[in-house]
C-alpha cells in the first residue's frame, strides 16, 4: 500500500505530554539515531532553550562535550557576543565559532549591497576583534549565509551522519507551521529538513511546537543564562514579535537599528563607521520601510510602488522585482489587498532582492487552510497554462514545418 499523503490543515492536536518533555524525547531520539549532534546557537532565546535541553541529554548519554556552532556575522548585538562567550567558556561545550569571510546582504544601502564580514583585506575596519579560538578560514566552498550551515556540517563531519538542531518555532509563521507539520523529514519526523538524505545529514527543530511563553518559562524555571538584550527590549516596550536577536542590517532585522543607538550606542557607532546606510536607517526609524500615508502625488500604493521600483532599484533588479510582483498578485492580493503593495514597497526600501520580506506574509490561522487551497489552485492553473501549446506556434505533430 502506498504512503498516504497528509492532509493540509492548520488544526492543532493537544497531547498529554507537555512540550518540555516532548522536546527532550525528540533530542534523545536524535542522539540515538545520529553519530553526531550539533546545536546551532545564535544567542537568541529559542536557541538558548535548545542548547540547554541538548546539554541535559548529552549529560544523560555521556556524549560530552556537546558540539555548538555559532556563525558570527560581525554586526551583532554586543549582548549576543557576551552570551556566546559565556557558552564557549563552559567546559561541557565544544564551541565552533566561525569568524571567517562571507557575504551578508546589507538592506540599508542601494549602492553598497553587501558586507563582507571579517574581510581579511581590511581587519582595521572590523567592528570588533576576532575571538582567540575562533575559526578564521572559510574553506567551505561558499560565501553565502544560508549555504554555510550545511557546508560546515558536511565539512566537519565528512562521511558521518549528523543532526543539526536549531530553535525554529511554528508560532512565528504559518508557513513554518505548514512546512514543519505536513511532510516527513526522517523516520516519521516532520519537524526538520533534509540537508542530504544520501549523507544522512539533517536539520531538526525540536521545540517547533513551543510558544514564546513556553520558552521564557523554561529559561526562568531552570535559571538558564540568556542574552540580556531581551531585558532591554522589554523595558523599551517592544512587541514580542520584534524582540529579535540577529544580524543588525539584514532585511528582516534592520528595524534593530532603530533602537541600537539607544541600547548599545558604542556598538552603533562602530557599525556606522563600518557600513554605508546604517546611520540613515537608524534616523528614519519606522518611516524607513513605508510611509503610513500615501504621498499625495500618487493615486494608489501600486503606482507608488512602481515609481520606487524605477527610481530606487538598479536596472538589472527591476525586471526581477516586476516578475515577483506578477507572481504575488494572484496569490496574495485576495487576502491582503492594498497591503500587498505596502509590503512590496518595504522590500524596495530594504533592497530586498532575495525577496525575504516579501515572503514573510502572515496569514491568520482561521484563513490558513483557505490560503493553502487558493495557492494550490493558482499553481495548478499556471502549470496547465504552461502545458497548453500556444495556438500561434505549430506543435511538432501538426504536419507543418
Long-range contacts (C-beta under 8 A, 24 or more apart in sequence): 6-182, 6-183, 8-178, 8-182, 8-369, 8-372, 8-373, 9-369, 10-174, 10-177, 10-178, 10-365, 10-368, 10-369, 19-207, 19-209, 19-210, 19-214, 20-214, 20-218, 22-209, 23-49, 23-53, 23-206, 23-207, 23-210, 24-53, 24-56, 24-57, 26-189, 26-191, 26-204, 26-206, 27-53, 27-54, 27-57, 27-165, 27-206, 28-57, 28-60, 28-61, 29-189, 30-163, 30-165, 30-204, 30-206, 31-57, 31-58, 31-61, 31-63, 33-161, 33-163, 33-186, 33-187, 34-161, 34-162, 34-163, 34-200, 34-202, 35-157, 35-160, 35-161, 35-162, 36-67, 36-157, 36-160, 36-161, 36-162, 36-163, 37-63, 37-66, 37-67, 37-162, 37-163, 37-165, 38-67, 38-68, 38-69, 38-96, 38-153, 38-157, 38-162, 38-163, 38-164, 38-165, 39-66, 39-67, 39-68, 39-69, 39-165, 39-166, 40-69, 40-149, 40-164, 40-165, 40-166, 40-167, 40-203, 41-68, 41-69, 41-70, 41-84, 41-87, 42-70, 42-80, 42-166, 42-167, 42-245, 42-246, 43-70, 43-76, 43-77, 43-79, 43-80, 43-81, 43-83, 43-84, 43-227, 43-245, 44-80, 44-167, 44-227, 44-244, 44-245, 44-246, 45-167, 45-212, 45-215, 45-216, 45-219, 45-226, 45-227, 45-230, 45-243, 45-245, 46-166, 46-167, 46-168, 46-169, 46-207, 46-210, 46-215, 47-166, 47-167, 48-83, 48-167, 48-219, 48-224, 48-225, 48-226, 48-227, 49-167, 49-207, 49-210, 49-215, 49-218, 49-219, 49-224, 50-165, 50-166, 50-167, 50-206, 50-207, 51-87, 52-218, 52-222, 52-224, 53-206, 53-207, 54-165, 55-92, 55-93, 58-92, 59-92, 64-92, 65-91, 65-92, 65-93, 65-94, 66-92, 66-93, 66-94, 67-94, 67-96, 68-93, 68-94, 68-95, 68-96, 69-96, 69-98, 69-149, 69-152, 69-164, 70-95, 70-96, 70-97, 70-98, 71-98, 71-145, 71-148, 71-149, 72-97, 72-98, 72-99, 72-117, 72-118, 72-131, 72-134, 73-104, 73-117, 73-145, 73-247, 74-99, 74-104, 74-115, 74-117, 74-118, 74-126, 74-127, 74-128, 74-274, 75-104, 75-115, 75-117, 75-127, 75-247, 75-248, 75-249, 75-271, 75-274, 75-275, 76-247, 76-248, 77-227, 77-229, 77-245, 77-248, 77-256, 77-260, 77-264, 77-267, 78-264, 78-266, 78-267, 79-227, 79-228, 79-229, 79-232, 79-245, 79-264, 80-227, 80-229, 80-245, 81-128, 82-227, 82-228, 83-225, 83-226, 83-227, 83-228, 85-131, 86-225, 88-131, 88-133, 95-133, 96-135, 96-152, 96-156, 97-131, 97-133, 97-134, 97-135, 98-134, 98-135, 98-148, 98-152, 99-130, 99-131, 99-134, 99-135, 99-136, 100-135, 100-136, 100-137, 100-138, 100-140, 101-138, 101-143, 102-138, 102-142, 102-143, 102-144, 102-145, 102-148, 103-143, 103-144, 103-145, 104-145, 104-247, 104-249, 104-250, 105-145, 105-249, 105-250, 105-251, 105-351, 105-353, 105-354, 106-249, 106-275, 106-276, 106-277, 106-351, 107-249, 107-250, 107-251, 107-254, 107-281, 107-350, 107-351, 107-352, 108-249, 108-254, 108-257, 108-275, 108-276, 108-277, 108-278, 108-280, 108-281, 108-350, 108-351, 109-275, 109-276, 109-277, 109-351, 110-277, 110-312, 110-313, 110-314, 110-351, 111-276, 112-275, 112-276, 112-277, 113-351, 113-353, 115-249, 115-274, 115-275, 125-273, 125-274, 126-274, 127-267, 127-270, 127-271, 127-274, 128-270, 149-203, 150-195, 150-196, 150-201, 150-203, 153-195, 153-201, 154-195, 154-196, 154-199, 154-201, 157-201, 159-199, 161-199, 161-200, 161-201, 162-200, 162-201, 162-202, 163-201, 163-202, 163-203, 163-204, 164-195, 164-201, 164-202, 164-203, 164-204, 165-203, 165-204, 165-205, 165-206, 166-203, 166-204, 166-205, 167-205, 167-207, 168-205, 168-208, 169-205, 169-207, 169-208, 169-209, 169-210, 169-211, 169-212, 169-215, 170-208, 170-209, 171-210, 171-211, 171-212, 172-241, 173-360, 173-362, 174-362, 174-363, 174-364, 174-365, 174-368, 174-371, 175-359, 176-208, 177-368, 178-368, 178-372, 180-205, 180-208, 181-208, 212-240, 229-263, 232-263, 236-262, 236-263, 249-275, 249-277, 249-278, 249-281, 250-356, 251-347, 251-350, 251-351, 251-352, 251-354, 251-356, 251-357, 252-356, 252-357, 252-360, 254-281, 254-288, 254-350, 255-286, 255-289, 257-281, 257-282, 258-282, 258-285, 258-286, 258-288, 288-349, 288-350, 289-345, 289-346, 289-349, 289-350, 290-342, 290-345, 290-346, 290-349, 300-338, 300-341, 301-338, 301-341, 301-342, 301-345, 302-338, 302-341, 304-341, 304-345, 305-341, 305-344, 305-345, 305-348, 308-345, 308-348, 308-349, 309-348, 312-348, 312-349, 313-348, 313-351, 317-353, 320-353, 321-347, 321-348, 321-353, 324-355, 324-358, 328-358, 330-378, 331-374, 331-375, 331-378, 332-361, 334-374, 335-363, 335-367, 335-371, 335-374, 336-361
